[in-house]
Amino acid sequence: MLKLALIGKDVSKSDSAKMHIFDMKGLGSECSYELISCSKEGFDDAAKKLLAEYDAFNVTIPYKLDIIPYLKRLEGDAAVFGAVNTVKDGVGYNTDGAGFSLMLENNGIYPKGKKALVLGAGGAGRSVAKKLLDAGAEVFVYDLKKENADALAQEFAGVRVKETLTAEPYDLIVNVTGVGMHKTEGVSPVGADILQGAKYAVDLIYYPRKSEFLRIAESLGKPIVNGEGMLFYQAYFADCIILGREPSAEEAKALFEKYSEEERDR
């Protein structure tokens, strides 16, 4: 049985354990999966323990960049994004972008030629912005820490920084800030003035199922997507890396449908 875990600042409400255990079973394997919440001060000890004692582990907010100095190297999207969400044998990978792209596709959102606003320029924001850019979208990024958005734009040519947010039309607004969960539940990073201009609103938050960001967008008649699909798909792609098997979008979709059905029946 594989020994896996997730590390983040507060993962107490994460569905990752359920999803990875479900995925692994569907892929013909078994695992234990531990949720590890840790402070910045405790991250060094936790990272070293994970590398020494676990077969592989996942990384979430806010440690997707912090884990990099502990690793041997970065592969694939992790090297492109400069952010890690999966670690196996001391090597960093990133499946956020693949999970995000598949989630959009399954909700009938195709970025090519679309104008997209990404709220947040952290580890997940980098993945989302790059995937949207690669898919042919016109990408704007806003972050309260403008230096984060500037760094992202300097790294990925074509991404443009919004210094201030004003009401204007966007085909897609994506919240990757994390505002709206845990201690900020009930808070939205933007209000109705900004969301009024969106055709679609996507939030990477999946708990609560309908964040304040999505609630406002829905009240304005906008189609909304929460982050559950992305979480599941990035977990699936991560598990394929851990198992050393080739991923399949069709297999991922089938597993998510089965997982969602079982969750509804609970």
SULDA-V969572 format. One record per residue. N is the residue number from 0. RES is the residue in three letters. PHI is phi in whole degrees, 0 to 359 (* if undefined). Layout:
BEGIN
N/RES/PHI, N/RES/PHI
END
This chain:
BEGIN
0/MET/*, 1/LEU/286, 2/LYS/256, 3/LEU/238, 4/ALA/199, 5/LEU/235, 6/ILE/242, 7/GLY/195, 8/LYS/293, 9/ASP/215, 10/VAL/248, 11/SER/298, 12/LYS/253, 13/SER/290, 14/ASP/269, 15/SER/303, 16/ALA/300, 17/LYS/302, 18/MET/292, 19/HIS/293, 20/ILE/297, 21/PHE/297, 22/ASP/301, 23/MET/301, 24/LYS/297, 25/GLY/295, 26/LEU/264, 27/GLY/84, 28/SER/225, 29/GLU/225, 30/CYS/208, 31/SER/260, 32/TYR/216, 33/GLU/254, 34/LEU/261, 35/ILE/242, 36/SER/269, 37/CYS/210, 38/SER/280, 39/LYS/303, 40/GLU/293, 41/GLY/266, 42/PHE/294, 43/ASP/302, 44/ASP/296, 45/ALA/295, 46/ALA/297, 47/LYS/295, 48/LYS/293, 49/LEU/299, 50/LEU/295, 51/ALA/275, 52/GLU/244, 53/TYR/244, 54/ASP/291, 55/ALA/191, 56/PHE/204, 57/ASN/250, 58/VAL/230, 59/THR/228, 60/ILE/312, 61/PRO/249, 62/TYR/253, 63/LYS/291, 64/LEU/261, 65/ASP/299, 66/ILE/287, 67/ILE/303, 68/PRO/298, 69/TYR/273, 70/LEU/258, 71/LYS/289, 72/ARG/192, 73/LEU/246, 74/GLU/238, 75/GLY/55, 76/ASP/298, 77/ALA/298, 78/ALA/291, 79/VAL/287, 80/PHE/280, 81/GLY/70, 82/ALA/211, 83/VAL/235, 84/ASN/235, 85/THR/219, 86/VAL/231, 87/LYS/222, 88/ASP/54, 89/GLY/76, 90/VAL/252, 91/GLY/264, 92/TYR/231, 93/ASN/220, 94/THR/249, 95/ASP/300, 96/GLY/297, 97/ALA/297, 98/GLY/295, 99/PHE/295, 100/SER/298, 101/LEU/292, 102/MET/297, 103/LEU/300, 104/GLU/302, 105/ASN/288, 106/ASN/254, 107/GLY/71, 108/ILE/252, 109/TYR/243, 110/PRO/291, 111/LYS/305, 112/GLY/78, 113/LYS/270, 114/LYS/262, 115/ALA/238, 116/LEU/247, 117/VAL/255, 118/LEU/265, 119/GLY/115, 120/ALA/235, 121/GLY/279, 122/GLY/301, 123/ALA/290, 124/GLY/299, 125/ARG/297, 126/SER/298, 127/VAL/296, 128/ALA/300, 129/LYS/293, 130/LYS/295, 131/LEU/295, 132/LEU/299, 133/ASP/296, 134/ALA/276, 135/GLY/97, 136/ALA/273, 137/GLU/269, 138/VAL/248, 139/PHE/242, 140/VAL/234, 141/TYR/233, 142/ASP/219, 143/LEU/302, 144/LYS/267, 145/LYS/303, 146/GLU/297, 147/ASN/293, 148/ALA/294, 149/ASP/298, 150/ALA/296, 151/LEU/295, 152/ALA/294, 153/GLN/292, 154/GLU/281, 155/PHE/246, 156/ALA/302, 157/GLY/113, 158/VAL/284, 159/ARG/244, 160/VAL/266, 161/LYS/261, 162/GLU/285, 163/THR/224, 164/LEU/261, 165/THR/230, 166/ALA/290, 167/GLU/204, 168/PRO/285, 169/TYR/225, 170/ASP/287, 171/LEU/211, 172/ILE/241, 173/VAL/242, 174/ASN/267, 175/VAL/239, 176/THR/282, 177/GLY/87, 178/VAL/290, 179/GLY/125, 180/MET/234, 181/HIS/53, 182/LYS/288, 183/THR/256, 184/GLU/303, 185/GLY/93, 186/VAL/248, 187/SER/244, 188/PRO/292, 189/VAL/221, 190/GLY/256, 191/ALA/297, 192/ASP/299, 193/ILE/279, 194/LEU/291, 195/GLN/301, 196/GLY/275, 197/ALA/269, 198/LYS/274, 199/TYR/229, 200/ALA/237, 201/VAL/236, 202/ASP/240, 203/LEU/287, 204/ILE/292, 205/TYR/239, 206/TYR/223, 207/PRO/291, 208/ARG/301, 209/LYS/234, 210/SER/293, 211/GLU/299, 212/PHE/304, 213/LEU/288, 214/ARG/299, 215/ILE/297, 216/ALA/300, 217/GLU/295, 218/SER/296, 219/LEU/267, 220/GLY/83, 221/LYS/271, 222/PRO/295, 223/ILE/236, 224/VAL/224, 225/ASN/265, 226/GLY/276, 227/GLU/298, 228/GLY/298, 229/MET/298, 230/LEU/301, 231/PHE/294, 232/TYR/292, 233/GLN/294, 234/ALA/294, 235/TYR/300, 236/PHE/297, 237/ALA/295, 238/ASP/294, 239/CYS/296, 240/ILE/297, 241/ILE/299, 242/LEU/272, 243/GLY/69, 244/ARG/240, 245/GLU/283, 246/PRO/284, 247/SER/222, 248/ALA/300, 249/GLU/294, 250/GLU/296, 251/ALA/299, 252/LYS/298, 253/ALA/296, 254/LEU/295, 255/PHE/294, 256/GLU/299, 257/LYS/293, 258/TYR/298, 259/SER/297, 260/GLU/297, 261/GLU/295, 262/GLU/293, 263/ARG/294, 264/ASP/280, 265/ARG/288
END
